[in-house]
Amino acid sequence: ALRFLANSTTGFLIVELVRNRRLILAHTSQLEEQVALREEAESHLRSLAESSPAAILTVSEDARILSSNRTLREMLGLGVDVQLSDLNIRDYLPVLADALRFAADSPAFRTAAQCQGRKASGELFVAQVWFSTYQTPLGRRLAAIAVDISEEIREREEQNLRQLLANN
């Protein structure tokens, strides 16, 4: 009876070990599949951001640039050797830093603004900015898309002057 009980218990233990191993293998394959899908989605988003003609960036609660695409460097006149995480967005697009302070109580703040920006050289430009704030476990963040519209405004003003001259 003891031998039967010992062998039965050992058999049940082996069956449970085999079942647990199959569950672990299935779970591991699901995790690997999810990781692959997430990496693919991240790659698509990175490609989308890098190929965009608009500057795309995220900003931390203390107004430090967390991530951006190449267009932001071009728009702000920054060299490739400049470390973006060392830069404060307040120095370039102050409206974004103000939005982080302004919306501190609300869960999310979404809007668009036309504002004045400053390039690294000190030159001023007009930017159209769309941004939203969101909360993360590490604190408040801001995501923004910005476009330098200085040239468009100049062209519109020149067109208005031409029309005024033609009318006169």
C-alpha positions as CSV (number, residue, x, y, z in Angstrom):
1,A,0.0,0.0,0.0
2,L,2.9,2.4,0.9
3,R,4.6,1.5,-2.4
4,F,1.4,2.1,-4.4
5,L,0.9,5.4,-2.6
6,A,4.5,6.5,-3.2
7,N,4.4,5.6,-6.9
8,S,0.9,7.3,-7.3
9,T,2.2,10.5,-5.6
10,T,5.3,10.4,-7.8
11,G,3.1,9.9,-10.9
12,F,0.9,12.8,-9.9
13,L,3.9,15.0,-9.3
14,I,5.4,14.1,-12.7
15,V,2.1,14.8,-14.4
16,E,1.9,18.2,-12.7
17,L,5.5,19.0,-13.6
18,V,4.8,18.2,-17.2
19,R,1.6,20.2,-17.2
20,N,3.3,23.2,-15.6
21,R,6.2,23.0,-18.1
22,R,3.7,23.0,-21.0
23,L,1.9,26.1,-19.5
24,I,5.3,27.9,-19.0
25,L,6.3,27.1,-22.6
26,A,2.9,28.4,-23.9
27,H,3.2,31.5,-21.8
28,T,6.8,32.1,-22.9
29,S,5.8,31.8,-26.6
30,Q,2.9,34.3,-26.0
31,L,5.3,36.7,-24.3
32,E,7.8,36.4,-27.2
33,E,5.0,37.0,-29.7
34,Q,3.8,40.1,-27.8
35,V,7.4,41.5,-27.5
36,A,7.9,41.0,-31.3
37,L,4.6,42.8,-32.0
38,R,5.5,45.7,-29.6
39,E,9.0,46.0,-31.2
40,E,7.3,46.1,-34.7
41,A,4.9,48.8,-33.6
42,E,7.7,50.8,-32.0
43,S,9.7,50.5,-35.3
44,H,6.7,51.7,-37.3
45,L,6.2,54.7,-34.9
46,R,9.9,55.5,-35.0
47,S,9.8,55.4,-38.8
48,L,6.7,57.6,-38.9
49,A,8.2,60.2,-36.6
50,E,11.6,60.3,-38.3
51,S,10.0,60.6,-41.8
52,S,7.7,63.4,-40.7
53,P,8.2,66.9,-42.0
54,A,6.9,68.2,-38.7
55,A,8.9,68.2,-35.5
56,I,7.6,65.6,-33.1
57,L,8.8,65.6,-29.4
58,T,8.0,64.6,-25.9
59,V,8.8,66.7,-22.9
60,S,9.2,65.8,-19.2
61,E,7.5,67.5,-16.3
62,D,10.6,69.7,-15.8
63,A,10.5,70.8,-19.5
64,R,13.4,68.7,-20.6
65,I,13.2,67.2,-24.0
66,L,12.9,63.4,-23.7
67,S,12.7,62.4,-27.3
68,S,12.3,64.0,-30.7
69,N,12.8,63.5,-34.4
70,R,15.4,64.9,-36.8
71,T,13.1,67.7,-37.9
72,L,13.2,69.3,-34.4
73,R,17.0,69.6,-34.6
74,E,16.6,71.2,-38.0
75,M,13.8,73.6,-36.9
76,L,15.7,74.7,-33.8
77,G,19.1,74.9,-35.6
78,L,20.7,72.3,-33.3
79,G,23.8,70.3,-34.3
80,V,23.9,66.6,-34.2
81,D,26.4,66.8,-31.4
82,V,23.9,68.5,-29.1
83,Q,22.4,66.2,-26.4
84,L,18.7,66.9,-26.4
85,S,18.1,65.6,-22.9
86,D,20.3,68.5,-21.7
87,L,18.0,71.1,-23.3
88,N,15.0,72.8,-21.8
89,I,12.1,73.4,-24.2
90,R,11.4,76.7,-22.4
91,D,14.5,78.2,-24.2
92,Y,13.0,77.3,-27.7
93,L,9.2,77.0,-27.5
94,P,8.2,78.5,-24.1
95,V,4.5,77.8,-24.7
96,L,5.1,74.1,-24.2
97,A,6.8,74.6,-20.8
98,D,4.0,76.9,-19.8
99,A,1.4,74.3,-20.8
100,L,3.0,71.8,-18.4
101,R,2.8,74.3,-15.5
102,F,-0.7,75.5,-16.5
103,A,-2.3,72.1,-16.7
104,A,-0.8,70.6,-13.6
105,D,-4.2,69.9,-12.0
106,S,-6.0,68.5,-15.0
107,P,-5.6,64.9,-16.2
108,A,-5.0,65.9,-19.8
109,F,-4.7,69.1,-21.7
110,R,-5.0,69.2,-25.5
111,T,-4.8,72.2,-27.8
112,A,-3.1,73.9,-30.7
113,A,-1.3,77.2,-30.6
114,Q,0.5,79.6,-32.9
115,C,3.5,80.9,-31.0
116,Q,6.9,82.5,-31.2
117,G,9.9,80.2,-31.0
118,R,13.7,80.8,-30.8
119,K,16.4,78.9,-32.7
120,A,19.7,78.1,-31.1
121,S,21.2,81.0,-33.0
122,G,18.8,83.4,-31.3
123,E,16.7,83.9,-34.5
124,L,13.0,84.1,-33.8
125,F,10.4,82.2,-35.8
126,V,6.6,81.5,-35.8
127,A,5.5,78.0,-35.0
128,Q,2.2,76.2,-35.2
129,V,2.2,73.7,-32.3
130,W,-0.3,70.9,-31.5
131,F,0.2,69.4,-28.1
132,S,-1.3,67.4,-25.3
133,T,-0.3,66.5,-21.7
134,Y,-0.6,63.1,-20.2
135,Q,0.3,61.3,-16.9
136,T,2.8,58.5,-16.6
137,P,4.1,56.6,-13.5
138,L,7.3,58.8,-13.8
139,G,5.3,62.1,-13.9
140,R,3.5,64.4,-16.2
141,R,4.6,64.5,-19.9
142,L,3.8,66.5,-22.9
143,A,3.7,65.3,-26.5
144,A,3.9,67.9,-29.3
145,I,4.0,68.3,-33.0
146,A,5.5,71.6,-34.2
147,V,5.9,73.3,-37.6
148,D,7.8,76.4,-38.5
149,I,5.3,78.6,-40.4
150,S,7.5,81.7,-40.7
151,E,7.9,81.3,-44.5
152,E,4.2,80.8,-45.0
153,I,3.4,84.0,-43.1
154,R,6.1,85.9,-45.1
155,E,4.6,84.6,-48.4
156,R,1.0,85.5,-47.2
157,E,2.2,89.0,-46.3
158,E,4.0,89.5,-49.6
159,Q,0.9,88.3,-51.4
160,N,-1.2,90.8,-49.4
161,L,1.2,93.6,-50.3
162,R,1.1,92.7,-54.0
163,Q,-2.7,92.7,-53.9
164,L,-2.6,96.1,-52.2
165,L,-0.2,97.5,-54.8
166,A,-2.3,96.1,-57.6
167,N,-5.5,97.6,-56.1
168,N,-3.8,101.0,-55.6
